[in-house]
Amino acid sequence: MKNLAPLTVASLLSIVFMTFHLTDDIIYHGGMRPIGFVVSVLIPVVWLYGTLVLAGRPAGYIIIALGSLLTLVIPVVHVMGAGAVVNGGIAKSGVPFFFVWTLMALSVTSTFSLVLSLVGLWTLRRR
């Protein structure tokens, strides 16, 4: 992949939106256990490392793809789970607009990151 800027920007935005979403979940939806906090910090750190340090390498593309896939699960869980966006549970949240907007932005940037990381892996494979 010649130009890594779009992948880097999309991946960084996904990380930011994921942390916004996790913060909203912690504040408005029941808190978090210590192990959940460690995991919610560890995953973005590894993803950030793959995005910034391993850019253009197979390991970087794989880390970005896995992070993107992981964050694509978040909107699915919120749409299909208990208290989902669809059945009105989100309206009881303190900040429903920001919560839904973050889910939408996370879906878009994560899908874009996933596609670009797979294209990057494919390009490396062809060389």
VEXFIVO-726175 format. One record per atom (N, C-alpha, C, CB): z negated, y negated, x. Coordinates in steps of 0.05 Angstrom, whole numbers, plus 5000, padded with zeros to 4 digits. Glycine has a CB too. Example, Ala and Ser with C-alpha at 12.3 -4.5 7.8 and 13.67 -1.06 7.14 Angstrom:
% VEXFIVO-726175
484451145264484450905246484450665264481950895226485850455257485750215273484349995258488650125282
//
This chain:
% VEXFIVO-726175
500050235017500050005000500049755018497550004981502049595015502449365033500349155029505149245030499849085004498048864998495448974984499448654980493248954999490749064988489148854972489049155011490148604971488648394957488148454927490048134960490248544912489648594884487648814879492348664870487749024896485849244893483049154900486649484911482848994922480248894930478948714909480448744957480548534898479548354877478748504852481648134871480448684843479848834819477349014823482249014811477149134846474749294851472249134853475149454877472348904866470048724867469248624839470548484886471248554823470648474795469348694780473148374781470248944783469149174770466149204778470649424775465649174803462849194813461148984800462749174843462048734799460548514787460148574757462048244790462248654742461948704714460048944709464648754701460149144726458349374723455449284727459049594743454949114746452149024750451248844727451948874777453048674717452348514693451648704670454748334684453248904666452749094644450049244648455049294641449549344672447049484677444649294673447049604705444949054681442748854677442248814648443448584691444348784632444048754603442749004591446748704590443549234600442349484589439349494596443649734601438649414620435849424628434149224612435549364658435148984609433648774596433448814566434948504601435648884553435748884523435549164511438248754514435749374527435949634515433949834527438749744518431549744532429449944538428649984567430250194528429549824585428649844613429950074628425749874614428850134652429950344668427850464686432250224686428050724691426150864708426850794737426251164703424950834756425550764784427950914795423150834801428351164789430651314800433251204789430451614793433251114764435650984753436350724767435250934724434250574775434650334790435850394817432050174792434850594831435950664857438850754855434250894869439450904835442250994831444050754824442451204809442950574807444650344799444950144822443350204775443450164843443850004867445550154887441149914879445150414890446450584909449450604904445250854911450150644878453050674871454650424877453350744842453750184869455249944877455349894907454049704864453349974922453349934951455550114964450650004964455650364955457750544966460450444958457250834956460750364933463350254923464150004938463150204892462249834943462849584958463649654987460349404959462349854999463149945026465950045026461150155036466650215007469350315005471350105000469550514982470649894985472549674979472949495003471549514956470849425017471049225038471449335066468649045038469949555072470049665100472249875103467349785107472550035083474550255085477250185071473450505072477749935068480249845055482749955069480449535053484550075053487050175063486850455075488049995084484450575076484150845086483851035062481650865105484351285067484051485045481251485033484751765055479251475050476451485040475951235022474451485063476951005030476650765013477950794986477750525027480350894986481750934960480351134943484651034966479251344955477751554939475251434928477151794957473751284944471251164934471850964911469751014957473950804914474650624893475450774867476950434902477050984871477951144848475551264833479851364856473651374849471251494836469551294823469651644858469151054835467650844823468950744797467250614842471550724798473050644774472750844751476050594781473051094758472751304738469951304726473351584750467951264743465151264734464751024715463251244758465750794721465350564704467050574678465950304719469150734679470750764654469250934633473450894660467251084642465651244624463751064608463951454640462950834620460950664607461950564579460350424625464350444577465250364550465550594531467850214553466350824540466651054523463951134511467951294538461851144528459251214519458151014498457251234543458750754503457750554484459250554458457950274497461750634458463250644434462650894418466250634440462051114431461651374417458751444414463051584432456851324429454051404429452451274407452851334455449951344406448051234386447750934392445351374387447650774371447550484375450050364386445250414393452250494379454850424391455850154380456850644386457750054394459049804386460349834359461149714407461650064354463150114330461350124305464650384332459050254306457450274282455350054279455950534282455749834294454149594289451549564304453549574261450849764321448349744336448349514356447950004351450649434365450849214385450048954372453649204396450448924346449748664333446748604335450648674304445148804340442248764342441448684370440749014334443348684389442848614416442348304418445148694435440948224440440447944444442947784449438447904466444847894463447247754470449747924465447147664500450447964440452648154434455348064445452948184404455947804446458547714456458847794485458847414453456847724502457047784530457148084535454647654545455548234520455548524523458248644518453448654504459548574496462148684489464248574508462948604460464148324515466048214534465848354561465547904538463448414570463148554595464348834593460148574603463948974571465149234568468249224569464349364541469349024556472248994556473248924584473148774536471948734598472748654625472448884644471148414634470349044641469849274658472049484654467149394652472849524629475049714623477649634636475449744593478349374634480849274645480849294676481348984636478749184688478749184718478549454730476549004728476949634717476649904727479250064724474450044712480650034702483150174698485250074719484250124670485249814723487149694743486449794771487049384742483849804778482949904804483650194807479949864807483350354786483950634788486950674793483150774762488650534778491550554782492350474810493050384761491350254820492050154847491050344868490949874851488650454865487650634885489250894886484650694880490050994863491751234862494551174874492051334833495650944869498150864882497750844912499150584871495550734921495050724950494750994963492450564955493351184949493151454959495951594960491251614942497551544939500151664938501951554961501451604911501651294966503251174988502451295015502850864988499851325019498951455044499851735047495851445045499951875025500852155025503752185033500352284998505351995024508252005029508951945058509651805011507151805072507651735100507551965118505751525110
//
